[in-house]
Amino acid sequence: MKRSPLKRKTPLRAKRLTRKRKKKSDLQKRKDKQDSQYWNNKCHAAVAEFAHKSSCIICGRVEGEVALVAGHHLIRKSKSRLLRWHPMNIVPLCEEHHMQSVKCAAHSENVLAVAAFVEYLKENYPRRHAWLEENADAIRQTDMRGPIEKPNWRYQYTIWTDRTEKLDKGI
């Protein structure tokens, strides 16, 4: 190759071959964080859909026979973020057994009705009751061993959608 007789005043710079990373959108940041409000909302919707398609664990009635079947949290959502959407924490209950019954209701003003619900859970769902007893005092607190354990709502969302699909298929 022939060289040009012209001389450059400044030498040629080598171009960088690295590309700049594209910044993540706010939505993508929320999706990447496993305990974000995005996944909380998704879990809430998935649990509601699952409950609406399930039958009450006490009387066995489904939505249509009763006005509403809702997912009852055995451990309150406000008490533990870690267990908020845990599959063992939520059971489907009809509106009567969720709030209104005087004999057996999870959120009744009658203490005996709540005790009857816990007793029913103990007799008919011993594994779930044992889980409840084990985790009843599980409050998310700071720990001297390191960072606080964060819930994986992204994974729990997949569990609830799988359960809903199984209900749709009749499995």
N, C-alpha and C positions, 0 to 999 in steps of 0.2 A: 504494500500500500504506500501511496505517496503521501508525504506530509505536506500540509498546507504551508505556504510561506508566511501566512498571517500568524502573528503571535497573540496569544490571549493575555489580557491584563490580569485576570484572576483565573486560578486553576479551576477545573471542573470539580464540582462536589459530587461525591457518591450519594446516590439516592437511597433513602432508607426503604427496605423492603417490608418492614413490619407495618401492619395495619393498625390503626387505632381501634380499640374496642368500642363497640357500639354500647352506649349506656342503656341499662335496663329500664324499662318503663316502670311506673309505680305499680301497675297491675302485676307485672312479672316479679317484682320484689315481694309483693304480698303472697304470690303463689309459691315462691321459693321458701318463704318462712312458714314452717310447719304448724305454728300456733297463732297465725295471724287472724284477723277479723274475717278475712276472705274465707278461710277454711271453717271458721266458727259458723258463719252464715250457711255455708254449704252443708255442714253436718246437721245444722238445725233443720234445713229443708229436707235432707235425706231421712232423718229420724221421723219427722212429721209424716212424710210419705209412707215410710215403713209402718208406722203406727196406724195410719188410716186404712191400710190394707190388711192389718192383723186383726186377730180376735182378742177380746179381753181375756186375760189369764185367769180371771176368777169365774166369770159366767159363760165365757166362750162366744158371746154375741159379737157380731161384726158391725161395721158402720153400715147403715141402712136399716138394720134392726133397732139400733140405737142412733141417736143424733151424732155422736162423736166418739171416736176411740183415740186417745192421746197417749203419748209416751210419758210415763211417770219416771222421774229421776229418784232413785233410791237415796242417793247422796245428792244434796242440793247442788245446783249448778254454781251458785255463789260460794259454796263452801270449798270446792276444789276444782281448779281449772284442769288439773291433771286427769281427773276422772269424769269430767263434764260429759263427754260423748263416748265414754267407755262402754262397750257392748253389754257388759254385765250390769251396768248402772241403770239401764232403761228397760222398763217393762210396759207393754201396752195395757191400758185400762180404759174401760168405758166410762162415760161421764158419771154414772152412778157410783161405781166403785173407786173412782178417782177423788170425788169431792162430796157427793151428796148423800150417800148411804149412812144410816145410823148404825148399821150392823157391822159393815166392813168397808172402810174407805181409807185411802192413803192420806188424804188431806182434810179429813173431817175435823170439825171442832170438837167432836166427841172423842175423848181420849181412848175409850174402850173400842171404838171403831178402828182407830189407828192400831191399837194393840192386836185386834182381831186380824187386821191385814198382815201385820208382821208374823203372827202365828200361822196364818194361811201360807205365807211365803216359806216359813220354816218347814211346814209339813209337806208341801207340794213341790217346792223348788229348793231342796236343801243345799245344793251347790251355790246357787245365787245368794241364799241367806248366809252361808258361810263366808262368801266374798264380802257381803255387806258388813258382817260382824268384824271381819279382818280390816276393812278399809273405812269403817265408820268415823274414825278420828283422823283420817288422812287429810290434813290441811297443808296446803303448799306453804312451807316456811323456809326461811333461809337456813342454810346448813353450813357448819364449819368445815365440812369436807370439801366443799367446792361450790360450783354454780347450782342453782335450783334446777331440778329436772323439769324439762318442758314437755308438754303434751304433744303427741303427734296426731293432730287432727286430720292431716292429709291422709294418713293411713286409715284412721277410723272412718273417714268418709267412704273409702273404698269398701270397708266391711259393711256399712249400712246400705250402700248401693247394691252390693252382692246379695244381701239378705232380701232386699226388696225385689230383685230380679227372681230369686228363688220363690218368693211368694207369688209373683206373677205367673211363673211356670207351674206352680202347684206342687213344688217339691217339699 
